[in-house]
Amino acid sequence: MKKSIYTIFSILISAIAVAQCGTDEYNHSLVKDKLSEGQSYADYLENIYNLKYDESVDLKTKKATRIIPVVFHVIHAYGDENISKAQIEDQLRVVNEDFQRQNVDASQTRDVFKSRAANFNIEFKLARIAPDGSYTEGITRTYDPINMIEDYEDRDNEAKSVALAWDRNRYLNIWVVKEIKSSGTGTILGYAQFPGQQASTDGIVMIHDRVGTIGTAVSSGKGRTLTHEIGHWLGLYHPFQGGCSGNGDRVDDTPPVAEASYGCTASQNPNTCNTDFPNEIDMVENYMDYANGTCMNAFTNGQLVRVNGFLASNQYRARNIAASNIVATGVNTNPVSNPIADFWYDDPSKKVICAGQSMKFKDFSYNGDITQRTWKFDGGTPATSSAINPEIVYNTYASKNKE
């Protein structure tokens, strides 16, 4: 009986333990027509990058914090996926702690890896000036019930097509969706585009319940999905890239891993590859593996050197951190942005009512502090309202308006 239970449990774990990050498949699809026979997309990208990964960076530059302006594009249908500004700000707190080695679980990095754990000195801030020069809170919201379900395998049906990317040389674009649809088993939590591909799709797509640690966020994720995907956006591969052979993740101080690490196996000190010298245990806690977010806690110095190569190249990410861009995107300012009026049915299932019945509306306005409201309802009673979430009686047919 115990054996049967164990077998069933193992089957369930195997069903759950599938790809969480769609970056490999996505980036392969972008260059598949350019690959020679037997060539991996990673080998192709490395051939065109031609970067110099120089560890002898000026100390002042090393100590300076590099700022990257960010914009979140939330695609929604007024459901839970329309996450709050507070949840987005909480996500930025997580990635800033992770990329500056200020995460509270940094002490959990195992002793063998502590000396190589790196502070990337990168800070992510919400943009305060949009591409058109208007003030913004660094968040756009787009109502689209169809494309809030990201069709991962159909490049013509993406969130990116309804919320267009802001200039990728000035902003890190992050699209937040309800779900990432795939024909494969399991759930894709997010995916990123590596440096150097087309500008219109450059950025990261992730599902809403992996954003931060509050609101709709899943507790086991600990906000690390975005840490992982930003790593890809900055040029990092998975440590299990290519398994135990080949060029791996192109980083010298991350031990090769045979396959993705799921769950939290660090306490078991797994060693799935013996092809490295010296032979080291798997770095399960590396942000670029697939362990639970609660078990991730470190990047390495080698990964920092690689990222510095992309941040030093104008062809890739250098313009994002340029001093002129920090001014252009207003990340260090606090301008007063104009709120965008937006409301929806309080009960989405109740869009049709009989004459004489009431309908409740919910305020979803965003992009600034709201000091007063004036809602207008043609044919409704009352015809105007200053309430946050008004309830309106309709005695005759009418459509809703908003100002």
KEKOLLUM-301328 format. One record per residue (C-alpha): residue number from 1; residue in three letters; x, y, z. Coordinates in steps of 0.25 Angstrom, whole numbers, always signed. Example, Ala and Ser with C-alpha at 12.3 -4.5 7.8 and 13.67 -1.06 7.14 Angstrom:
// KEKOLLUM-301328
     n   res    east   north      up
     1   ALA     +49     -18     +31
     2   SER     +55      -4     +29
// end
This chain:
// KEKOLLUM-301328
     n   res    east   north      up
     1   MET      +0      +0      +0
     2   LYS     +11     +10      +4
     3   LYS     +18      +7     -10
     4   SER      +5     +10     -17
     5   ILE      +3     +23     -10
     6   TYR     +18     +27     -13
     7   THR     +16     +23     -28
     8   ILE      +4     +32     -29
     9   PHE     +11     +43     -22
    10   SER     +23     +42     -31
    11   ILE     +13     +43     -43
    12   LEU      +7     +55     -38
    13   ILE     +20     +62     -35
    14   SER     +25     +58     -50
    15   ALA     +12     +64     -55
    16   ILE     +14     +77     -48
    17   ALA     +29     +78     -50
    18   VAL     +29     +84     -64
    19   ALA     +35     +96     -71
    20   GLN     +31    +109     -63
    21   CYS     +39    +118     -72
    22   GLY     +36    +119     -87
    23   THR     +48    +127     -90
    24   ASP     +56    +116     -97
    25   GLU     +44    +112    -106
    26   TYR     +40    +126    -109
    27   ASN     +54    +131    -113
    28   HIS     +56    +118    -121
    29   SER     +44    +122    -129
    30   LEU     +49    +136    -132
    31   VAL     +62    +131    -139
    32   LYS     +58    +117    -144
    33   ASP     +58    +120    -158
    34   LYS     +73    +125    -157
    35   LEU     +78    +113    -150
    36   SER     +87    +103    -157
    37   GLU     +85     +88    -155
    38   GLY     +87     +84    -141
    39   GLN     +90     +98    -136
    40   SER     +83    +103    -123
    41   TYR     +77    +116    -122
    42   ALA     +87    +119    -111
    43   ASP     +99    +116    -120
    44   TYR     +93    +125    -131
    45   LEU     +91    +137    -121
    46   GLU    +105    +135    -116
    47   ASN    +111    +136    -130
    48   ILE    +104    +149    -132
    49   TYR    +106    +155    -118
    50   ASN    +122    +156    -119
    51   LEU    +122    +163    -106
    52   LYS    +135    +165     -97
    53   TYR    +132    +161     -83
    54   ASP    +142    +169     -75
    55   GLU    +144    +167     -60
    56   SER    +153    +179     -59
    57   VAL    +142    +189     -58
    58   ASP    +146    +202     -52
    59   LEU    +143    +202     -37
    60   LYS    +134    +214     -37
    61   THR    +126    +208     -48
    62   LYS    +124    +195     -40
    63   LYS    +119    +202     -28
    64   ALA    +110    +211     -35
    65   THR     +95    +207     -36
    66   ARG     +90    +205     -50
    67   ILE     +76    +209     -51
    68   ILE     +66    +203     -61
    69   PRO     +53    +210     -64
    70   VAL     +41    +200     -64
    71   VAL     +27    +200     -70
    72   PHE     +16    +190     -66
    73   HIS      +5    +187     -77
    74   VAL      -6    +181     -70
    75   ILE     -16    +174     -79
    76   HIS     -29    +170     -73
    77   ALA     -44    +169     -73
    78   TYR     -46    +175     -59
    79   GLY     -44    +163     -52
    80   ASP     -33    +159     -42
    81   GLU     -23    +160     -53
    82   ASN     -24    +175     -52
    83   ILE     -14    +176     -41
    84   SER     -12    +188     -32
    85   LYS      -1    +198     -33
    86   ALA      +3    +193     -19
    87   GLN      +5    +179     -24
    88   ILE     +14    +184     -35
    89   GLU     +22    +193     -25
    90   ASP     +23    +181     -16
    91   GLN     +29    +173     -28
    92   LEU     +39    +184     -31
    93   ARG     +43    +183     -16
    94   VAL     +46    +168     -18
    95   VAL     +55    +170     -31
    96   ASN     +62    +182     -25
    97   GLU     +66    +174     -13
    98   ASP     +70    +161     -21
    99   PHE     +78    +169     -31
   100   GLN     +85    +177     -20
   101   ARG     +87    +164     -11
   102   GLN     +79    +171      +0
   103   ASN     +68    +159      +0
   104   VAL     +65    +154     +14
   105   ASP     +68    +140     +10
   106   ALA     +82    +143      +5
   107   SER     +88    +136     +17
   108   GLN     +82    +123     +12
   109   THR     +92    +122      +1
   110   ARG    +100    +110      +4
   111   ASP    +114    +112      +9
   112   VAL    +120    +106      -4
   113   PHE    +114    +117     -12
   114   LYS    +114    +129      -3
   115   SER    +127    +135      -7
   116   ARG    +122    +136     -22
   117   ALA    +108    +142     -19
   118   ALA    +107    +155     -26
   119   ASN    +102    +169     -24
   120   PHE     +98    +174     -38
   121   ASN     +96    +188     -33
   122   ILE     +83    +189     -42
   123   GLU     +71    +197     -38
   124   PHE     +58    +196     -45
   125   LYS     +48    +208     -44
   126   LEU     +35    +211     -50
   127   ALA     +36    +221     -62
   128   ARG     +29    +235     -59
   129   ILE     +30    +241     -73
   130   ALA     +24    +233     -84
   131   PRO     +29    +233     -99
   132   ASP     +20    +244    -103
   133   GLY     +25    +253     -91
   134   SER     +13    +252     -83
   135   TYR     +14    +248     -68
   136   THR     +11    +234     -64
   137   GLU     +12    +225     -52
   138   GLY     +19    +214     -61
   139   ILE      +6    +206     -62
   140   THR      -3    +204     -74
   141   ARG     -16    +197     -73
   142   THR     -23    +191     -85
   143   TYR     -37    +184     -85
   144   ASP     -36    +172     -95
   145   PRO     -43    +159     -91
   146   ILE     -37    +152    -102
   147   ASN     -22    +156    -101
   148   MET     -21    +155     -86
   149   ILE     -20    +140     -89
   150   GLU      -6    +140     -96
   151   ASP      -6    +130    -107
   152   TYR      +9    +126    -105
   153   GLU      +9    +118    -118
   154   ASP      +2    +128    -127
   155   ARG     +11    +140    -129
   156   ASP      +0    +148    -136
   157   ASN      -9    +147    -123
   158   GLU      -1    +154    -112
   159   ALA      -3    +164    -101
   160   LYS      +8    +171    -108
   161   SER      -1    +174    -120
   162   VAL     -11    +181    -111
   163   ALA      -2    +189    -102
   164   LEU     +10    +193    -111
   165   ALA     +24    +193    -105
   166   TRP     +30    +206    -101
   167   ASP     +44    +209    -107
   168   ARG     +52    +197    -102
   169   ASN     +65    +205    -102
   170   ARG     +58    +214     -91
   171   TYR     +49    +205     -83
   172   LEU     +48    +190     -79
   173   ASN     +34    +186     -83
   174   ILE     +27    +176     -75
   175   TRP     +13    +171     -79
   176   VAL      +4    +165     -68
   177   VAL      -7    +155     -73
   178   LYS     -17    +146     -67
   179   GLU     -11    +133     -73
   180   ILE      -1    +128     -83
   181   LYS      -7    +118     -91
   182   SER      +1    +106     -96
   183   SER      -2     +92    -102
   184   GLY      +9     +86     -93
   185   THR      +6     +81     -79
   186   GLY      +7     +90     -67
   187   THR      +7    +105     -66
   188   ILE     +17    +115     -72
   189   LEU     +19    +126     -62
   190   GLY     +26    +136     -71
   191   TYR     +36    +138     -82
   192   ALA     +46    +148     -87
   193   GLN     +53    +152    -100
   194   PHE     +68    +152    -100
   195   PRO     +75    +165    -104
   196   GLY     +77    +167    -119
   197   GLN     +63    +162    -124
   198   GLN     +52    +171    -130
   199   ALA     +49    +184    -123
   200   SER     +33    +183    -124
   201   THR     +33    +170    -115
   202   ASP     +45    +173    -106
   203   GLY     +42    +171     -91
   204   ILE     +35    +161     -82
   205   VAL     +22    +154     -81
   206   MET     +17    +148     -68
   207   ILE      +4    +144     -61
   208   HIS      -2    +153     -51
   209   ASP      -2    +143     -39
   210   ARG     +14    +143     -40
   211   VAL     +15    +158     -38
   212   GLY     +21    +161     -25
   213   THR     +16    +155     -12
   214   ILE      +3    +162      -9
   215   GLY     -11    +163     -15
   216   THR     -13    +152     -25
   217   ALA      +2    +146     -23
   218   VAL      +4    +132     -20
   219   SER     +12    +131      -7
   220   SER     +22    +120     -12
   221   GLY     +26    +129     -24
   222   LYS     +32    +140     -14
   223   GLY     +32    +149     -26
   224   ARG     +44    +142     -32
   225   THR     +38    +139     -46
   226   LEU     +41    +154     -50
   227   THR     +55    +153     -44
   228   HIS     +57    +140     -53
   229   GLU     +52    +147     -65
   230   ILE     +59    +159     -64
   231   GLY     +72    +151     -63
   232   HIS     +68    +146     -77
   233   TRP     +65    +160     -82
   234   LEU     +79    +164     -77
   235   GLY     +86    +152     -85
   236   LEU     +86    +140     -75
   237   TYR     +83    +126     -79
   238   HIS     +78    +115     -70
   239   PRO     +89    +107     -62
   240   PHE     +83     +94     -68
   241   GLN     +85    +100     -83
   242   GLY     +90     +88     -90
   243   GLY     +90     +79     -78
   244   CYS    +104     +73     -74
   245   SER    +111     +75     -87
   246   GLY    +113     +86     -97
   247   ASN    +115    +101     -94
   248   GLY    +104    +102     -83
   249   ASP    +100    +115     -78
   250   ARG    +113    +122     -83
   251   VAL    +116    +125     -68
   252   ASP    +129    +119     -62
   253   ASP    +124    +119     -47
   254   THR    +110    +113     -49
   255   PRO    +112     +97     -48
   256   PRO    +105     +90     -59
   257   VAL     +92     +84     -56
   258   ALA     +86     +72     -64
   259   GLU     +72     +77     -64
   260   ALA     +63     +88     -57
   261   SER     +63     +87     -42
   262   TYR     +48     +87     -36
   263   GLY     +43     +89     -22
   264   CYS     +54     +91     -12
   265   THR     +65     +81     -12
   266   ALA     +77     +89      -7
   267   SER     +77     +82      +6
   268   GLN     +79     +69      -1
   269   ASN     +92     +75      -8
   270   PRO     +89     +69     -22
   271   ASN    +100     +67     -32
   272   THR     +94     +63     -45
   273   CYS    +106     +66     -54
   274   ASN    +121     +61     -52
   275   THR    +126     +67     -64
   276   ASP    +131     +80     -57
   277   PHE    +144     +82     -50
   278   PRO    +145     +83     -39
   279   ASN    +132     +74     -38
   280   GLU    +122     +83     -30
   281   ILE    +108     +81     -25
   282   ASP     +96     +87     -33
   283   MET     +94    +102     -30
   284   VAL     +79    +100     -27
   285   GLU     +77    +114     -21
   286   ASN     +82    +121     -33
   287   TYR     +71    +130     -38
   288   MET     +72    +125     -52
   289   ASP     +68    +111     -49
   290   TYR     +54    +106     -47
   291   ALA     +54    +103     -32
   292   ASN     +42    +109     -24
   293   GLY     +43    +124     -22
   294   THR     +45    +122      -7
   295   CYS     +58    +114     -10
   296   MET     +64    +124     -19
   297   ASN     +74    +134     -13
   298   ALA     +86    +137     -22
   299   PHE     +92    +141     -35
   300   THR    +107    +139     -36
   301   ASN    +119    +147     -40
   302   GLY    +121    +140     -53
   303   GLN    +106    +144     -56
   304   LEU    +109    +158     -52
   305   VAL    +121    +159     -62
   306   ARG    +112    +154     -73
   307   VAL    +101    +164     -70
   308   ASN    +111    +175     -69
   309   GLY    +115    +172     -84
   310   PHE    +101    +175     -89
   311   LEU     +99    +187     -80
   312   ALA    +112    +193     -86
   313   SER    +108    +191    -100
   314   ASN    +100    +201    -108
   315   GLN     +95    +190    -117
   316   TYR     +88    +184    -105
   317   ARG     +85    +189     -92
   318   ALA     +94    +201     -89
   319   ARG     +84    +212     -94
   320   ASN     +74    +207     -83
   321   ILE     +84    +211     -72
   322   ALA     +90    +224     -78
   323   ALA     +89    +236     -70
   324   SER     +81    +243     -81
   325   ASN     +71    +233     -81
   326   ILE     +69    +234     -66
   327   VAL     +65    +248     -68
   328   ALA     +57    +245     -80
   329   THR     +48    +235     -73
   330   GLY     +47    +243     -60
   331   VAL     +49    +232     -51
   332   ASN     +56    +241     -40
   333   THR     +45    +251     -41
   334   ASN     +31    +251     -35
   335   PRO     +22    +258     -45
   336   VAL      +7    +259     -43
   337   SER      +1    +251     -54
   338   ASN     -13    +252     -59
   339   PRO     -23    +241     -55
   340   ILE     -29    +233     -65
   341   ALA     -44    +231     -62
   342   ASP     -49    +216     -63
   343   PHE     -60    +208     -57
   344   TRP     -67    +195     -59
   345   TYR     -78    +187     -54
   346   ASP     -77    +183     -40
   347   ASP     -83    +169     -43
   348   PRO     -77    +165     -57
   349   SER     -88    +155     -59
   350   LYS     -99    +165     -57
   351   LYS     -98    +174     -70
   352   VAL    -113    +173     -74
   353   ILE    -124    +177     -64
   354   CYS    -139    +180     -65
   355   ALA    -145    +194     -64
   356   GLY    -145    +199     -50
   357   GLN    -134    +191     -45
   358   SER    -120    +196     -41
   359   MET    -106    +193     -45
   360   LYS     -94    +195     -37
   361   PHE     -81    +201     -43
   362   LYS     -67    +200     -38
   363   ASP     -56    +211     -40
   364   PHE     -44    +206     -47
   365   SER     -38    +219     -50
   366   TYR     -22    +220     -50
   367   ASN     -10    +228     -53
   368   GLY     -11    +238     -42
   369   ASP     -17    +242     -29
   370   ILE     -32    +245     -30
   371   THR     -37    +256     -22
   372   GLN     -52    +256     -28
   373   ARG     -61    +249     -37
   374   THR     -72    +253     -46
   375   TRP     -79    +240     -53
   376   LYS     -90    +243     -63
   377   PHE    -100    +232     -65
   378   ASP    -110    +235     -77
   379   GLY    -124    +230     -73
   380   GLY    -120    +227     -59
   381   THR    -124    +231     -45
   382   PRO    -116    +238     -41
   383   ALA    -111    +244     -54
   384   THR     -98    +248     -48
   385   SER     -90    +243     -36
   386   SER     -78    +246     -28
   387   ALA     -77    +233     -21
   388   ILE     -65    +224     -23
   389   ASN     -74    +212     -26
   390   PRO     -88    +217     -30
   391   GLU    -101    +209     -30
   392   ILE    -110    +214     -42
   393   VAL    -125    +211     -44
   394   TYR    -129    +210     -59
   395   ASN    -144    +212     -62
   396   THR    -141    +212     -77
   397   TYR    -131    +207     -87
   398   ALA    -117    +214     -86
   399   SER    -102    +212     -88
   400   LYS     -91    +216     -79
   401   ASN     -82    +228     -81
   402   LYS     -70    +232     -73
   403   GLU     -62    +245     -72
// end
